[in-house]
Structures are given as structure tokens and as C-alpha cells.
Amino acid sequence: MVQTERKSRLHPLLQQRWSPRAFVPGKPLSTEQAEVLFEAARWAPSSWNEQPWRYWYALWGEPGFNDLLEVLVEANRQWARNASMLILSAASMKYCRNGKPNKHAWYDTGQANFALTVQATAMGLYVHQMGGFSAEKAKALLSLPDDIEPVVMMAVGYKGDPAILDADLRPLEIPHKERLPLEKLVCHWSSAP
């Protein structure tokens, strides 16, 4: 019961966020919509306000969309081809201010990706983040320098009918947000005797 009460206090955008594989095929996303998503990412916190995240994206129907699609592993390519936009997020692994390694770059990029995801949810869009892609292909395709590391790819679009998916993927489209109990994830620490 306590877990249900805690969940009821969550912001609705956090409760609504979900990562589908079924997207409405070819439903366009405007450049303006994409810019709002990236503006949300821009406002994420980062170590020394370094903002190490970098994004490359293509909208469905653009030539670059198929290029980014080819960076995905085949299992993701099968369903991500229907998304309205594909994004590669990457992290700049050196601080701009002094050239030293930025050990927080991946973490900060993850925060920016989450800000983008929450903004997408607010706009009636869905984001599916994917680790199933070739970082090497992405680096080659985009001529990324050595200090820029691909982090995840994202498919963004409108939730579609699961019937368009292969039979083995359809069961995954039932929104089931089972989470570990908070007690398994958080420990209230007090050094007082």
C-alpha cells in the first residue's frame, strides 16, 4: 500500500513515460518539435555546466534517417524504422575548459537524455532508448573524433498499434512498469550511533 501511495505522488509525466516499440509508421515530426526536445536536453544539469552531450538526428523520410537506422542492430532496426525521428546521443569525454578527462560525461548525457524523454512525454511523444547499436558504425558514419563517445540511440514518435510488430515483440508492448521495491534500491544511512 505504501508503494502505491508513493507512486500516486509522482508527477504524471514520470508515470506516463514508457518505451514502446510500436510507432505510427511515417507520422511526421516537425523540425520545431525536434528543437523543443533538444532545448529540454540543453537545460539538464552537468558537471561544471560543461554540457557534454552531443546529438545527431534525422527525421523520418530524410536520407539521414536510413543512415542512422543502419547503425542499429537488426533487432532494433525492425521496429525503429517506423519512428518519426532517430537520434544518436554522444558524450564529449574531455572538459572544454581544460582538456582533462570528464568522468561524469556519460552520467550528464544520461540526464540530458532523460530531460529530452520527459519533454517528449509532455508533447504526447514516446522515446525508446537503445543500447543495441554499433558505436563503431556511428563514429565512422558521423566522423566523430576520438573524444566523442556514442552513448545511446533513441527512437522518437507516436505510439502505434502493436499489431504492426513481429509476433515475438507484441507481448512487450503491454505497458508493464514493474519496479523493484524502493527498499531494495535505497538505504537511509545514518552514522549516528
C-alpha positions, -999 to +999 in steps of 0.1 A: +000+000+000+029+024+008+044+018-026+010+027-043+008+059-022+043+069-031+036+063-068+004+084-066+025+114-056+048+111-087+045+137-114+021+123-141+048+126-168+070+102-149+041+077-146+032+081-183+067+077-197+070+044-215+093+030-242+072+013-269+085-004-300+053+001-320+054+036-336+029+050-361+047+044-394+059+076-411+039+100-389+059+132-393+076+151-366+085+187-373+119+204-370+103+227-344+092+197-323+127+183-325+142+216-314+119+217-283+132+182-274+168+193-277+161+225-258+149+204-229+181+184-231+201+217-231+187+226-197+199+194-180+224+197-151+260+188-157+294+188-140+309+223-142+280+232-166+300+215-192+270+202-211+290+173-227+261+158-246+260+159-284+232+149-306+228+139-343+193+133-355+173+127-387+135+128-392+116+100-409+117+104-447+151+122-447+181+104-462+200+106-429+172+086-412+182+054-431+219+061-424+211+062-386+188+032-389+218+012-403+238+019-371+212-001-351+214-038-346+189-057-367+165-065-339+161-028-332+161-018-369+130-040-375+108-017-353+127+016-352+122+021-389+087+033-381+097+060-356+093+097-365+129+105-356+161+087-348+187+103-325+223+094-316+234+108-283+271+110-275+293+124-248+323+146-251+348+129-228+371+159-221+363+191-204+363+220-228+377+244-202+409+224-196+411+193-218+411+170-189+390+138-188+354+143-178+345+111-159+309+124-155+302+129-192+281+097-196+261+105-165+255+140-176+245+128-211+220+104-194+205+133-175+201+153-208+185+122-224+160+119-196+151+156-198+145+151-236+124+120-227+102+138-202+097+167-226+087+142-253+061+127-229+047+161-222+043+166-260+025+133-265+055+116-280+073+084-269+110+077-267+127+043-268+164+045-258+186+017-272+220+003-264+217-021-293+237-002-319+273-002-333+293+026-318+320+020-344+295+024-372+282+056-356+317+070-352+325+062-388+292+075-403+294+108-385+332+111-385+333+115-347+366+125-331+381+101-305+369+121-275+332+119-286+317+086-274+283+073-286+261+067-256+226+055-268+204+058-298+167+069-294+136+063-315+110+091-311+075+091-323+038+084-318+027+052-301+014+028-327-006-004-329+014-034-317-001-054-345+025-039-368+052-057-349+065-092-353+047-117-331+076-121-307+077-083-300+039-078-294+039-091-258+065-064-249+040-037-259+018-042-229+028-013-206+041-031-175+061-010-153+071-033-126+099-019-105+120-032-077+107-022-043+122+011-031+137-007-001+159-028-024+172+004-041+176+029-013+193+027+021+188+055+046+222+059+061+230+075+094+264+074+110+249+084+144+251+056+170 
